[in-house]
Amino acid sequence: MIRSVGAYLPARVLTNEELSKTVDTSDEWIVQRTGIRQRHIAADDENTSDLAAAAARQAMQNAGITIDDIDLIVCATTTPDVTFPATAAIVQQKLGMHHGAAFDIQAVCSGFVYAVATADSYLKNGLGTRALVIGAETASRILDWNDRTTCVLFGDGAGAAVLELGESGEERGVLATALRSDGHFWNKLYTDGGPSSTRSMGHVRMEGKEVFKHAVGMITDVVYKVLEDTGHTIDDLDWFVPHQANKRIIDGAGNKLGLPPEKVVVTVDQHANTSAASVPLALSTAIADGRIKRGDLVMIEAMGGGFTWGASLIRW
């Protein structure tokens, strides 16, 4: 089951208006096409591991546990501190953890869903009793700030969840997950650099129309698969917590699924696309304001570069 969540957002807020002073865009243009109004940007001395550790600390505090109670750290990120070791290992050090295991998952924006599925399987197979699952990004570090088609879309942040092995027969936690990928679409959303290819970090490049064309269909595909596997229907859902990439994509998926807007959690206007951090940040927001409550049926989903996509149905 998911015992608690935590979040961290850098202090600096970059509004559309401020962004329009350095790149050929406007608040109206960005809001109309994406729904984004602002994004958070990490300070120069903040690394992805710093954001991840802060979110993890809050999640543990909310759960009433310490790092000694954690057996596993899984960190989903596209923007690691260094090529190696894993950012999860650096987080492990920052949290003062000397036991257990820590590793990263790289599935871009779908990373948190992939990480939840991985940690859930780890616990259900008896390899531990409690895990920290983190989605953390400093996406601002891989943006071309002269490219208005991409730099307006992304922000920095981190979210974390404490996953715990529930009692036998208890119908809480992750009920089912569907994960997908298709590498034939890798060049529709990617970075034009990397250690092996260019020996550089590179910047985000995207064919926006192509991504949008595939997104809604891929999202609904995994949502329906998870519902089918559990015997639930769309009407059973209390909350739909999608990856916060673009308001148009969120609305399109909601409409296709037949979900009323009041059941859809939307934070893209405040956070922009924080890649692997977007789903846990949205979860944290909806829990903090009292929307998501114990016993609710919650669907999380994401789609990102690769393409990767996935969904998990969770009984809160």
C-alpha positions in Angstrom: 0.0 0.0 0.0 1.0 3.6 -0.3 1.5 4.9 3.2 2.4 8.5 2.5 3.7 10.9 -0.1 6.0 13.9 0.0 7.0 16.7 -2.4 9.6 19.4 -2.9 9.6 22.3 -5.3 12.5 24.7 -5.7 11.9 28.2 -4.4 12.4 30.0 -7.7 9.2 30.4 -9.7 9.5 31.3 -13.4 6.3 32.8 -14.8 5.3 32.9 -18.4 5.5 36.6 -18.3 9.1 36.5 -17.1 10.0 33.8 -19.7 8.5 36.0 -22.5 11.2 38.6 -21.8 13.9 36.2 -23.0 12.2 34.1 -25.7 9.7 34.8 -28.4 6.5 33.8 -26.6 3.7 35.2 -24.4 1.6 34.1 -21.5 -1.4 33.9 -23.7 0.4 31.7 -26.3 1.7 29.3 -23.6 -1.6 29.0 -21.6 -3.7 28.5 -24.8 -1.5 25.6 -26.0 -0.4 24.0 -22.8 -2.3 25.3 -19.8 1.0 26.1 -18.1 1.3 29.4 -16.2 4.5 28.9 -14.2 7.2 26.5 -13.4 9.8 26.0 -10.6 13.5 26.2 -11.4 16.2 24.6 -9.3 18.9 26.9 -7.8 22.4 26.6 -9.2 23.5 24.7 -6.1 20.5 22.3 -6.2 21.0 18.9 -7.8 18.4 16.3 -8.6 19.4 14.3 -5.5 18.8 17.3 -3.3 15.2 17.6 -4.6 14.7 13.9 -4.3 16.1 13.7 -0.7 13.8 16.6 0.4 10.7 14.9 -1.0 11.8 11.6 0.6 12.2 13.2 4.0 8.7 14.7 3.8 7.2 11.4 2.8 8.9 9.6 5.7 7.8 12.3 8.1 4.2 12.0 6.9 4.5 8.3 7.4 5.9 8.6 10.9 9.0 6.5 10.0 12.7 7.0 9.7 15.3 5.9 7.1 16.0 2.8 9.3 12.5 1.5 8.3 13.3 1.7 4.5 14.6 -1.4 2.6 14.7 0.1 -0.9 15.1 3.4 -2.7 14.0 3.6 -6.4 14.5 6.9 -8.0 13.0 7.7 -11.4 14.9 10.5 -13.1 16.1 11.6 -16.6 18.4 14.2 -15.1 20.8 12.3 -12.8 23.4 14.2 -10.8 26.2 12.3 -12.6 26.4 9.6 -15.2 27.1 7.2 -12.4 26.5 6.2 -9.6 22.7 6.2 -9.5 21.1 9.3 -8.1 19.2 6.9 -5.7 22.6 5.9 -4.2 23.4 9.6 -3.7 20.0 10.1 -2.1 20.7 7.0 0.1 23.9 8.7 1.3 22.1 12.0 1.9 19.4 10.3 4.0 22.1 8.4 6.1 21.0 5.0 4.9 23.7 2.2 5.0 21.5 -0.8 4.4 19.2 -2.1 1.7 19.4 -1.3 -2.0 19.1 1.8 -4.2 18.9 2.2 -7.9 17.5 4.5 -10.7 14.9 3.9 -13.3 15.0 5.8 -16.6 11.6 5.8 -18.4 11.5 9.6 -18.8 8.0 11.0 -17.9 6.7 7.4 -17.2 9.4 6.9 -14.7 7.4 7.2 -11.5 4.8 4.7 -12.8 7.6 2.3 -13.7 9.2 2.8 -10.3 6.0 2.1 -8.4 5.5 -1.1 -10.4 9.1 -2.1 -9.7 9.0 -1.4 -5.9 5.5 -3.0 -5.6 6.9 -6.2 -7.2 10.0 -6.1 -5.0 7.9 -6.0 -1.9 5.3 -8.5 -3.0 8.1 -11.0 -3.8 9.4 -10.8 -0.2 12.5 -8.8 -0.8 11.6 -6.1 1.6 8.7 -4.5 3.6 9.0 -0.8 2.8 10.3 1.3 -0.1 10.9 4.9 -1.0 9.8 5.6 -4.6 10.9 8.9 -5.9 10.4 10.9 -9.1 12.9 13.8 -9.3 14.0 16.1 -12.1 16.0 19.2 -12.9 14.7 19.3 -16.4 15.8 23.0 -16.7 19.4 21.7 -17.1 18.6 20.0 -20.4 16.5 22.7 -22.0 17.5 24.9 -25.0 16.3 28.2 -23.6 16.1 29.6 -27.1 13.7 27.0 -28.3 10.2 28.2 -27.4 8.6 24.9 -28.4 10.3 23.1 -25.5 11.6 25.5 -22.9 8.2 26.7 -21.9 7.0 23.2 -21.2 9.2 21.9 -18.4 10.0 22.6 -14.7 11.9 21.1 -11.8 10.7 19.3 -8.7 10.4 16.0 -6.9 7.8 13.8 -5.4 8.1 10.7 -3.2 6.0 7.9 -1.9 6.4 5.3 0.9 5.3 1.9 -0.3 4.6 -0.7 2.3 3.7 -4.3 2.2 0.2 -4.6 3.4 -1.5 -7.3 5.5 -2.4 -10.5 3.7 -5.7 -10.2 1.9 -5.8 -6.4 2.4 -7.2 -4.7 -0.7 -5.2 -1.6 -0.5 -2.2 -0.5 -2.5 -1.3 -1.2 -6.1 -4.1 -3.4 -7.5 -2.7 -3.7 -11.1 -0.2 -2.0 -13.4 0.2 -2.0 -17.2 3.6 -0.8 -18.7 4.3 -0.3 -22.4 7.1 1.0 -24.6 7.9 1.3 -28.3 11.4 2.4 -29.2 10.4 3.0 -32.8 9.3 6.5 -31.6 12.5 7.3 -29.8 13.3 10.3 -32.0 9.9 12.0 -31.5 11.0 13.1 -28.0 14.6 12.8 -27.0 17.8 14.7 -26.1 20.3 15.3 -28.8 23.3 14.2 -26.7 24.6 11.6 -24.3 27.9 10.1 -23.0 28.1 7.4 -25.7 26.9 9.4 -28.7 28.1 13.0 -28.4 30.0 12.9 -25.1 27.7 15.8 -24.0 24.5 16.3 -22.2 22.4 17.5 -25.1 19.0 19.3 -25.1 15.4 18.2 -25.3 14.1 17.9 -28.8 10.4 17.2 -29.6 8.0 16.7 -32.5 5.1 18.1 -30.6 2.4 17.2 -33.0 3.6 13.6 -33.2 3.7 13.3 -29.4 0.2 14.7 -29.1 -1.1 12.4 -31.8 0.0 9.2 -30.0 -0.5 10.4 -26.4 -4.2 10.1 -25.9 -4.5 6.7 -27.5 -1.6 5.3 -25.5 -2.9 6.7 -22.2 -6.4 5.3 -22.7 -4.9 1.9 -23.8 -3.2 1.2 -20.5 -6.0 2.7 -18.4 -8.5 0.3 -19.9 -6.1 -2.6 -19.5 -5.7 -2.0 -15.8 -9.4 -1.6 -15.4 -10.0 -4.9 -17.3 -7.4 -6.7 -15.2 -9.1 -5.6 -11.9 -12.8 -5.9 -13.0 -13.3 -2.2 -12.4 -14.9 0.4 -14.7 -14.2 4.1 -15.3 -17.2 4.9 -13.1 -15.5 3.2 -10.1 -12.6 5.7 -10.2 -12.6 8.4 -7.5 -9.5 10.2 -9.0 -7.5 10.2 -12.2 -4.0 11.5 -11.6 -2.3 11.9 -15.0 1.2 12.9 -16.0 1.1 16.7 -16.2 2.6 17.3 -19.6 -0.1 19.4 -21.4 -3.6 20.4 -20.4 -4.8 19.5 -23.9 -3.5 16.0 -23.6 -5.1 15.7 -20.1 -8.4 16.9 -21.4 -8.2 14.7 -24.4 -7.6 11.6 -22.4 -10.3 12.5 -19.8 -12.8 13.1 -22.6 -12.0 9.8 -24.3 -12.3 7.9 -21.1 -15.6 9.6 -20.2 -14.2 11.0 -17.0 -15.9 14.1 -15.5 -13.3 17.0 -15.1 -13.9 17.1 -11.4 -12.3 13.7 -11.0 -9.1 14.7 -12.8 -6.2 16.1 -10.8 -4.5 19.0 -12.7 -1.3 20.8 -11.5 0.3 21.5 -14.9 -0.6 25.2 -14.6 1.5 25.5 -11.5 4.3 23.0 -12.0 4.6 22.6 -15.8 5.9 19.2 -17.0 8.3 17.9 -14.3 8.7 14.6 -16.1 9.1 11.7 -13.6 8.2 14.0 -10.7 4.8 15.1 -12.2 2.6 12.3 -11.0 3.9 12.2 -7.3 3.7 16.0 -7.2 0.1 15.9 -8.4 -0.7 13.1 -5.9 0.9 15.2 -3.1 -1.2 18.2 -4.0 -4.4 16.3 -4.1 -3.7 14.6 -0.7 -2.7 17.8 0.9 -5.9 19.6 -0.1 -8.0 16.7 1.1 -9.3 15.4 -2.3 -7.7 12.0 -2.1 -8.7 10.1 1.0 -8.1 6.6 2.4 -10.2 4.1 0.5 -10.4 6.1 -2.7 -9.7 4.3 -6.0 -6.9 6.2 -7.8 -5.6 5.8 -11.3 -2.1 7.2 -12.1 -0.8 7.2 -15.6 2.0 8.7 -17.7 3.5 8.8 -21.2 7.0 9.9 -22.1 10.0 9.7 -24.4 10.8 6.3 -25.7 7.9 6.1 -26.2 7.1 4.7 -22.7 3.6 4.7 -21.1 1.9 3.0 -18.2 -0.8 3.1 -15.6 -1.4 1.8 -12.1 -4.7 1.4 -10.2 -4.3 2.1 -6.5 -6.6 1.6 -3.6 -5.5 4.5 -1.3 
